[in-house]
């Protein structure tokens, strides 16, 4: 007879979980494993709300298991370490990103690309090495192997730095891999939301020329005057888009809704690269001819491996890069998820777990 989530492990834990595809979260008692030799226990202080959380609590990908505790942008303080842990000590600031385990033996893992490992284990809604389910950061503690824990820069505030563990690496990794990080590189950023606003900050820190591309003309002032973008294009304005044809070396497309990408390809110079970071529910339409005539590339990217996440966090610490956040109490989480679904956030919700999660 299987044990209940509260009885599976020796450490009592508490959080908020969705029980079904309604996506409504409520208080939930469960448990965490005891520290193994290479494990770190983190008292969770903050957890970001990612759009992926919304997809999973509502079972929009079709493979959610309930009860489901979401959250994969996690920061807090180390409270215990196993005897073989060398990277952390009690009292350190630490982060837990979307991954909590991988096989450590495949080609991807050997290259530091644990995020592409076939056996990668996500922070929630996955099966861990002991056969029990993983529960995410909308909770009070988490136990993770030290390899998958991030040293959090002391120069960054935990609350505003938390979203970088997913949003930050999602834009940083393709910039580095596709060579879109050199000074003077002309980069387009499609969508000025949770990913897009962080992309602008990283790009400017790299010394790039940044053009924000949006359907919302009202975001132009925000993009240029506050975030430091060099220019702004309204994607529905055909004259603006035509005038900008062939001017961008690369584009990061952060939009998760269905949208046309042919006009974006037209903005690319010869050898330009359009990198898709969003995950629309319907397939996008791709015309091949513009690619052939400009030797252009359409690619994709998903988060990053542990080494690169640490590199990104260190870069953010050195350049004072953090997300624009709205800090919320735990009991506001259902309202926050509803607002996120409507795009009503500027730009990331972060749950103040440490002071507002009460039993």
GIDA-V612605 format. One record per residue. N is the residue number from 1. RES is the residue in one small letter. PHI is phi in radians with two decimals (* if undefined). OMEGA is omega in whole degrees, 0 to 359 (* if undefined). Layout:
N|RES|PHI|OMEGA + N|RES|PHI|OMEGA
//
This chain:
1|x|*|183 + 2|x|-1.24|180 + 3|x|-1.47|175 + 4|x|-1.28|178 + 5|x|-0.96|181 + 6|x|-1.31|185 + 7|x|-1.85|186 + 8|x|-1.15|188 + 9|x|-2.31|185 + 10|x|-1.36|182 + 11|x|-1.57|177 + 12|x|-1.24|180 + 13|x|-2.39|183 + 14|x|-2.51|178 + 15|x|-2.81|176 + 16|x|-2.11|185 + 17|x|-2.34|168 + 18|x|-1.53|180 + 19|x|-1.76|182 + 20|x|-2.80|186 + 21|x|-1.25|171 + 22|x|-1.11|179 + 23|x|1.37|180 + 24|x|-1.38|181 + 25|x|-1.70|178 + 26|x|-2.63|183 + 27|x|-0.98|188 + 28|x|-2.61|175 + 29|x|-1.66|177 + 30|x|-2.61|182 + 31|x|-2.61|176 + 32|x|-2.09|179 + 33|x|-1.22|172 + 34|x|-1.23|178 + 35|x|-1.01|168 + 36|x|-1.51|188 + 37|x|-0.97|184 + 38|x|-1.80|186 + 39|x|-1.63|174 + 40|x|-2.17|172 + 41|x|-1.72|181 + 42|x|-2.06|169 + 43|x|-1.38|187 + 44|x|-1.37|177 + 45|x|-1.83|181 + 46|x|-2.45|174 + 47|x|-2.51|178 + 48|x|-1.32|174 + 49|x|-1.84|181 + 50|x|-1.77|178 + 51|x|-1.07|176 + 52|x|-1.07|177 + 53|x|-1.02|181 + 54|x|-1.10|178 + 55|x|-1.01|186 + 56|x|-1.30|182 + 57|x|-1.13|179 + 58|x|-1.70|179 + 59|x|0.97|182 + 60|x|-1.30|175 + 61|x|-1.64|174 + 62|x|1.49|180 + 63|x|-2.37|175 + 64|x|-1.39|175 + 65|x|-2.05|184 + 66|x|-1.94|359 + 67|x|-1.20|187 + 68|x|-2.20|174 + 69|x|-1.72|183 + 70|x|-1.41|175 + 71|x|1.94|179 + 72|x|-2.35|171 + 73|x|-2.09|196 + 74|x|-2.16|174 + 75|x|-2.33|179 + 76|x|-3.12|184 + 77|x|-2.09|178 + 78|x|-1.21|180 + 79|x|-1.96|178 + 80|x|-2.77|177 + 81|x|-2.36|176 + 82|x|-1.30|185 + 83|x|-1.13|180 + 84|x|-1.76|181 + 85|x|-1.35|180 + 86|x|-2.01|186 + 87|x|-1.41|188 + 88|x|-2.37|172 + 89|x|-2.35|179 + 90|x|-1.01|180 + 91|x|1.75|179 + 92|x|-1.19|168 + 93|x|-1.37|184 + 94|x|-2.50|177 + 95|x|-2.21|174 + 96|x|-2.16|184 + 97|x|-1.68|186 + 98|x|-1.07|183 + 99|x|-1.81|174 + 100|x|-2.16|177 + 101|x|-2.99|171 + 102|x|-2.62|186 + 103|x|-1.30|180 + 104|x|1.11|184 + 105|x|-2.31|184 + 106|x|-1.35|180 + 107|x|-1.05|180 + 108|x|-1.11|180 + 109|x|-1.09|180 + 110|x|-1.15|177 + 111|x|-1.69|183 + 112|x|1.34|180 + 113|x|-1.98|182 + 114|x|-1.02|180 + 115|x|-1.13|178 + 116|x|-1.81|178 + 117|x|-1.17|177 + 118|x|-1.04|180 + 119|x|-1.78|181 + 120|x|-1.07|180 + 121|x|-1.97|181 + 122|x|-1.39|183 + 123|x|-1.12|176 + 124|x|-2.57|179 + 125|x|1.05|178 + 126|x|-2.43|178 + 127|x|-1.86|182 + 128|x|-1.43|186 + 129|x|-1.13|181 + 130|x|-1.66|177 + 131|x|1.52|178 + 132|x|-1.67|183 + 133|x|-1.44|176 + 134|x|-1.55|177 + 135|x|-2.14|190 + 136|x|-1.52|193 + 137|x|-1.52|173 + 138|x|-1.38|188 + 139|x|-2.78|190 + 140|x|-1.53|180 + 141|x|-2.46|174 + 142|x|-2.59|180 + 143|x|-2.07|187 + 144|x|-2.44|173 + 145|x|-1.01|187 + 146|x|-1.01|181 + 147|x|-1.09|185 + 148|x|-1.87|177 + 149|x|-1.91|185 + 150|x|-1.81|172 + 151|x|-1.26|185 + 152|x|-1.63|183 + 153|x|-1.03|179 + 154|x|-1.16|182 + 155|x|-1.36|181 + 156|x|-1.82|173 + 157|x|-1.18|183 + 158|x|-1.02|186 + 159|x|-1.15|183 + 160|x|-1.36|177 + 161|x|-1.47|184 + 162|x|-0.93|183 + 163|x|-1.13|179 + 164|x|-1.12|182 + 165|x|-1.12|173 + 166|x|-2.17|182 + 167|x|-1.07|182 + 168|x|-1.13|182 + 169|x|-1.23|180 + 170|x|-1.12|177 + 171|x|-1.67|182 + 172|x|-1.19|184 + 173|x|-1.02|179 + 174|x|-1.18|175 + 175|x|-1.01|182 + 176|x|-1.28|186 + 177|x|-1.15|184 + 178|x|-1.56|177 + 179|x|1.22|180 + 180|x|-1.80|183 + 181|x|-2.48|182 + 182|x|-1.40|177 + 183|x|-0.97|179 + 184|x|1.52|177 + 185|x|-1.05|182 + 186|x|-1.65|186 + 187|x|-1.97|171 + 188|x|-1.73|176 + 189|x|-2.15|181 + 190|x|-1.60|180 + 191|x|1.63|179 + 192|x|-1.89|178 + 193|x|-2.13|184 + 194|x|-1.04|177 + 195|x|-1.40|187 + 196|x|-1.06|183 + 197|x|-1.20|176 + 198|x|-1.25|178 + 199|x|-1.04|179 + 200|x|-1.05|182 + 201|x|-1.12|178 + 202|x|-1.13|182 + 203|x|-1.07|179 + 204|x|-1.18|177 + 205|x|-1.16|176 + 206|x|-1.37|180 + 207|x|1.51|183 + 208|x|-1.58|173 + 209|x|-1.66|191 + 210|x|-1.98|173 + 211|x|-2.02|175 + 212|x|-1.55|181 + 213|x|-2.08|187 + 214|x|-2.57|173 + 215|x|-1.45|186 + 216|x|-1.87|179 + 217|x|-1.01|183 + 218|x|-1.15|182 + 219|x|-1.51|183 + 220|x|-1.08|180 + 221|x|-1.11|178 + 222|x|-1.05|183 + 223|x|-1.09|187 + 224|x|-1.51|188 + 225|x|-1.37|184 + 226|x|-1.80|182 + 227|x|-1.60|174 + 228|x|1.58|176 + 229|x|-1.09|182 + 230|x|-1.51|180 + 231|x|-2.72|185 + 232|x|-2.50|178 + 233|x|-2.11|172 + 234|x|-1.57|188 + 235|x|-1.14|179 + 236|x|-1.51|179 + 237|x|-1.62|186 + 238|x|-1.09|180 + 239|x|-1.21|177 + 240|x|-1.08|182 + 241|x|-1.14|179 + 242|x|-1.14|181 + 243|x|-1.16|183 + 244|x|-1.68|182 + 245|x|-1.02|175 + 246|x|1.26|185 + 247|x|-1.92|186 + 248|x|-1.99|177 + 249|x|-1.34|180 + 250|x|-2.79|179 + 251|x|-2.39|168 + 252|x|-1.77|181 + 253|x|-1.75|185 + 254|x|-1.67|188 + 255|x|-1.39|181 + 256|x|-1.68|178 + 257|x|-1.56|177 + 258|x|-1.09|180 + 259|x|-2.81|180 + 260|x|-1.28|179 + 261|x|-1.92|178 + 262|x|-1.02|178 + 263|x|-1.09|178 + 264|x|-1.27|178 + 265|x|-1.05|179 + 266|x|-1.13|180 + 267|x|-1.30|185 + 268|x|-1.35|171 + 269|x|-1.34|174 + 270|x|-0.98|183 + 271|x|1.26|180 + 272|x|-1.24|186 + 273|x|-2.27|173 + 274|x|-1.82|184 + 275|x|-1.94|182 + 276|x|-1.58|180 + 277|x|-2.02|178 + 278|x|-1.47|181 + 279|x|-2.30|179 + 280|x|-1.06|180 + 281|x|-1.22|178 + 282|x|-1.89|178 + 283|x|-1.06|176 + 284|x|-1.45|180 + 285|x|-1.65|184 + 286|x|-2.19|174 + 287|x|-1.60|187 + 288|x|-1.37|187 + 289|x|-0.96|178 + 290|x|-1.08|177 + 291|x|-1.21|181 + 292|x|-1.12|186 + 293|x|-1.34|180 + 294|x|-2.26|184 + 295|x|0.81|183 + 296|x|-1.65|186 + 297|x|-2.22|170 + 298|x|-2.01|182 + 299|x|-2.30|179 + 300|x|-2.51|179 + 301|x|-2.84|179 + 302|x|-2.35|184 + 303|x|0.62|182 + 304|x|-2.96|177 + 305|x|-1.36|187 + 306|x|-1.13|180 + 307|x|-1.08|182 + 308|x|-1.28|176 + 309|x|-1.09|178 + 310|x|-1.11|177 + 311|x|-1.02|179 + 312|x|-1.08|180 + 313|x|-1.14|178 + 314|x|-1.14|177 + 315|x|-1.11|179 + 316|x|-1.08|178 + 317|x|-1.11|181 + 318|x|-1.23|183 + 319|x|-1.96|176 + 320|x|0.98|179 + 321|x|-1.71|175 + 322|x|-2.52|180 + 323|x|-1.56|171 + 324|x|-1.48|191 + 325|x|-2.22|167 + 326|x|-2.04|182 + 327|x|-1.44|185 + 328|x|-2.26|171 + 329|x|-1.37|182 + 330|x|-1.03|184 + 331|x|-1.30|175 + 332|x|-1.71|192 + 333|x|-1.08|180 + 334|x|-1.17|175 + 335|x|-1.14|179 + 336|x|-1.09|179 + 337|x|-1.12|176 + 338|x|-1.13|178 + 339|x|-1.13|178 + 340|x|-1.06|179 + 341|x|-1.07|179 + 342|x|-1.64|181 + 343|x|1.27|184 + 344|x|-1.69|176 + 345|x|-2.72|179 + 346|x|-2.37|357 + 347|x|-2.11|180 + 348|x|-2.42|170 + 349|x|-1.43|173 + 350|x|-2.28|180 + 351|x|-1.47|174 + 352|x|-1.42|184 + 353|x|-1.20|189 + 354|x|-1.05|184 + 355|x|-1.93|184 + 356|x|-2.08|177 + 357|x|-1.47|181 + 358|x|-2.19|181 + 359|x|-1.38|*
//
